[in-house]
Amino acid sequence: MDLGAHCLDLLRFFLGESTRVMAMVDTLAFNYPVEDTATVILKFENQAQGIIDACFNIPHRENLLEVYGIKGTILALRTIGPFEDPKMKLITDEAVKELDIPCINRYKAEIEHFSECIEKDLEPSITGIDGLKNTQLILAAYESEKSGRAVEIG
């Protein structure tokens, strides 16, 4: 429910809504009351599939994000989490491009955006409905872990 939730956000942003989720969740390395390791497999309305591997027990993680499509691939390193040196690459038949990703203080930007929405009576870019849908996916993942089966998302 920690950084893995942000991975769900990203996949929903890229791929749309999920229709099915399957998960394996464990506490393998630390004596936490919650999991330190989770693997989640998702199916989306557009038939795309996604995999999230969220682990707190990897000492030198790069937090790799890979998006594969029929027209190209996006590889991103150090874009999820407390990193200050994100890197992204776009690979197509025509070229391999290193993309310049500005490093911003994400927490500051989040608070500034929320404050602006309150001051100007604007809808936040991430709504309560987005949070609800993410929570539904997380709960479905936990249900999948308990049942050992994929869970359909209504």
TORBA-895739 format. One record per residue (C-alpha): residue in three letters; residue number from 1; x, y, z. Coordinates in steps of 0.02 Angstrom, whole numbers. Example, Ala and Ser with C-alpha at 12.3 -4.5 7.8 and 13.67 -1.06 7.14 Angstrom:
REM TORBA-895739
+------+-------+--------+--------+--------+
| guba | vexmi |      x |      y |      z |
+------+-------+--------+--------+--------+
|  ALA |     1 |    615 |   -225 |    390 |
|  SER |     2 |    684 |    -53 |    357 |
+------+-------+--------+--------+--------+
REM end
This chain:
REM TORBA-895739
+------+-------+--------+--------+--------+
| guba | vexmi |      x |      y |      z |
+------+-------+--------+--------+--------+
|  MET |     1 |      0 |      0 |      0 |
|  ASP |     2 |    150 |    115 |      0 |
|  LEU |     3 |    249 |    147 |   -160 |
|  GLY |     4 |    157 |      7 |   -250 |
|  ALA |     5 |      0 |    114 |   -247 |
|  HIS |     6 |     91 |    244 |   -352 |
|  CYS |     7 |    135 |    109 |   -477 |
|  LEU |     8 |    -51 |     71 |   -491 |
|  ASP |     9 |    -81 |    256 |   -523 |
|  LEU |    10 |     46 |    256 |   -663 |
|  LEU |    11 |    -22 |    100 |   -747 |
|  ARG |    12 |   -200 |    169 |   -738 |
|  PHE |    13 |   -137 |    334 |   -810 |
|  PHE |    14 |    -49 |    245 |   -955 |
|  LEU |    15 |   -169 |    101 |   -987 |
|  GLY |    16 |   -341 |    147 |   -920 |
|  GLU |    17 |   -447 |     48 |   -799 |
|  SER |    18 |   -405 |   -127 |   -741 |
|  THR |    19 |   -529 |   -270 |   -758 |
|  ARG |    20 |   -436 |   -406 |   -665 |
|  VAL |    21 |   -298 |   -417 |   -535 |
|  MET |    22 |   -195 |   -557 |   -462 |
|  ALA |    23 |    -67 |   -537 |   -322 |
|  MET |    24 |     61 |   -624 |   -215 |
|  VAL |    25 |    107 |   -534 |    -54 |
|  ASP |    26 |    235 |   -583 |     78 |
|  THR |    27 |    342 |   -520 |    221 |
|  LEU |    28 |    512 |   -594 |    177 |
|  ALA |    29 |    650 |   -483 |    243 |
|  PHE |    30 |    589 |   -373 |    384 |
|  ASN |    31 |    488 |   -398 |    541 |
|  TYR |    32 |    352 |   -279 |    481 |
|  PRO |    33 |    167 |   -300 |    522 |
|  VAL |    34 |    137 |   -272 |    335 |
|  GLU |    35 |    211 |   -347 |    178 |
|  ASP |    36 |    383 |   -299 |    114 |
|  THR |    37 |    362 |   -391 |    -52 |
|  ALA |    38 |    219 |   -392 |   -176 |
|  THR |    39 |    194 |   -443 |   -357 |
|  VAL |    40 |     33 |   -386 |   -441 |
|  ILE |    41 |    -26 |   -435 |   -615 |
|  LEU |    42 |   -162 |   -330 |   -696 |
|  LYS |    43 |   -270 |   -344 |   -851 |
|  PHE |    44 |   -343 |   -184 |   -923 |
|  GLU |    45 |   -501 |   -141 |  -1022 |
|  ASN |    46 |   -395 |   -117 |  -1179 |
|  GLN |    47 |   -323 |   -294 |  -1156 |
|  ALA |    48 |   -153 |   -226 |  -1101 |
|  GLN |    49 |    -67 |   -315 |   -958 |
|  GLY |    50 |     40 |   -243 |   -820 |
|  ILE |    51 |    154 |   -310 |   -685 |
|  ILE |    52 |    205 |   -221 |   -526 |
|  ASP |    53 |    348 |   -289 |   -423 |
|  ALA |    54 |    353 |   -187 |   -263 |
|  CYS |    55 |    486 |   -234 |   -136 |
|  PHE |    56 |    560 |   -145 |     13 |
|  ASN |    57 |    694 |   -278 |     30 |
|  ILE |    58 |    801 |   -231 |   -120 |
|  PRO |    59 |    951 |   -131 |    -57 |
|  HIS |    60 |   1007 |    -49 |   -221 |
|  ARG |    61 |    846 |    -26 |   -317 |
|  GLU |    62 |    830 |     82 |   -472 |
|  ASN |    63 |    639 |     74 |   -479 |
|  LEU |    64 |    633 |     30 |   -662 |
|  LEU |    65 |    474 |     69 |   -759 |
|  GLU |    66 |    455 |    -22 |   -925 |
|  VAL |    67 |    314 |     11 |  -1047 |
|  TYR |    68 |    311 |    -96 |  -1204 |
|  GLY |    69 |    197 |    -57 |  -1350 |
|  ILE |    70 |    184 |   -108 |  -1531 |
|  LYS |    71 |    265 |     56 |  -1588 |
|  GLY |    72 |    397 |     77 |  -1456 |
|  THR |    73 |    465 |     56 |  -1282 |
|  ILE |    74 |    488 |    176 |  -1137 |
|  LEU |    75 |    617 |    137 |  -1004 |
|  ALA |    76 |    625 |    246 |   -851 |
|  LEU |    77 |    746 |    233 |   -705 |
|  ARG |    78 |    732 |    317 |   -537 |
|  THR |    79 |    568 |    405 |   -577 |
|  ILE |    80 |    467 |    324 |   -437 |
|  GLY |    81 |    526 |    357 |   -261 |
|  PRO |    82 |    642 |    481 |   -177 |
|  PHE |    83 |    767 |    497 |   -319 |
|  GLU |    84 |    840 |    659 |   -386 |
|  ASP |    85 |    915 |    595 |   -549 |
|  PRO |    86 |    777 |    521 |   -657 |
|  LYS |    87 |    820 |    449 |   -828 |
|  MET |    88 |    705 |    401 |   -970 |
|  LYS |    89 |    732 |    324 |  -1140 |
|  LEU |    90 |    611 |    308 |  -1288 |
|  ILE |    91 |    652 |    167 |  -1409 |
|  THR |    92 |    566 |    158 |  -1580 |
|  ASP |    93 |    609 |     88 |  -1751 |
|  GLU |    94 |    671 |    262 |  -1799 |
|  ALA |    95 |    781 |    305 |  -1651 |
|  VAL |    96 |    833 |    287 |  -1471 |
|  LYS |    97 |    804 |    450 |  -1379 |
|  GLU |    98 |    863 |    497 |  -1205 |
|  LEU |    99 |    724 |    605 |  -1133 |
|  ASP |   100 |    764 |    750 |  -1017 |
|  ILE |   101 |    661 |    729 |   -859 |
|  PRO |   102 |    666 |    880 |   -744 |
|  CYS |   103 |    686 |    835 |   -562 |
|  ILE |   104 |    558 |    925 |   -456 |
|  ASN |   105 |    512 |    911 |   -274 |
|  ARG |   106 |    358 |    801 |   -299 |
|  TYR |   107 |    290 |    830 |   -124 |
|  LYS |   108 |    304 |   1019 |   -140 |
|  ALA |   109 |    222 |   1014 |   -312 |
|  GLU |   110 |     80 |    907 |   -244 |
|  ILE |   111 |     44 |   1027 |   -101 |
|  GLU |   112 |     57 |   1179 |   -216 |
|  HIS |   113 |    -65 |   1102 |   -340 |
|  PHE |   114 |   -188 |   1055 |   -202 |
|  SER |   115 |   -176 |   1230 |   -127 |
|  GLU |   116 |   -207 |   1310 |   -297 |
|  CYS |   117 |   -361 |   1200 |   -322 |
|  ILE |   118 |   -431 |   1256 |   -155 |
|  GLU |   119 |   -391 |   1440 |   -187 |
|  LYS |   120 |   -463 |   1440 |   -364 |
|  ASP |   121 |   -601 |   1311 |   -338 |
|  LEU |   122 |   -524 |   1194 |   -468 |
|  GLU |   123 |   -538 |   1005 |   -486 |
|  PRO |   124 |   -373 |    923 |   -434 |
|  SER |   125 |   -282 |    828 |   -571 |
|  ILE |   126 |   -296 |    673 |   -460 |
|  THR |   127 |   -473 |    660 |   -395 |
|  GLY |   128 |   -555 |    568 |   -252 |
|  ILE |   129 |   -623 |    446 |   -383 |
|  ASP |   130 |   -443 |    405 |   -432 |
|  GLY |   131 |   -404 |    368 |   -251 |
|  LEU |   132 |   -559 |    261 |   -234 |
|  LYS |   133 |   -516 |    160 |   -391 |
|  ASN |   134 |   -339 |    134 |   -329 |
|  THR |   135 |   -404 |     77 |   -160 |
|  GLN |   136 |   -521 |    -45 |   -246 |
|  LEU |   137 |   -373 |   -118 |   -343 |
|  ILE |   138 |   -269 |   -133 |   -185 |
|  LEU |   139 |   -410 |   -221 |    -92 |
|  ALA |   140 |   -437 |   -336 |   -241 |
|  ALA |   141 |   -250 |   -377 |   -239 |
|  TYR |   142 |   -261 |   -424 |    -55 |
|  GLU |   143 |   -416 |   -527 |    -92 |
|  SER |   144 |   -320 |   -616 |   -231 |
|  GLU |   145 |   -176 |   -655 |   -113 |
|  LYS |   146 |   -298 |   -732 |     12 |
|  SER |   147 |   -397 |   -833 |   -116 |
|  GLY |   148 |   -252 |   -879 |   -231 |
|  ARG |   149 |   -357 |   -826 |   -380 |
|  ALA |   150 |   -376 |   -678 |   -497 |
|  VAL |   151 |   -509 |   -554 |   -442 |
|  GLU |   152 |   -624 |   -470 |   -567 |
|  ILE |   153 |   -643 |   -282 |   -546 |
|  GLY |   154 |   -824 |   -224 |   -559 |
+------+-------+--------+--------+--------+
REM end
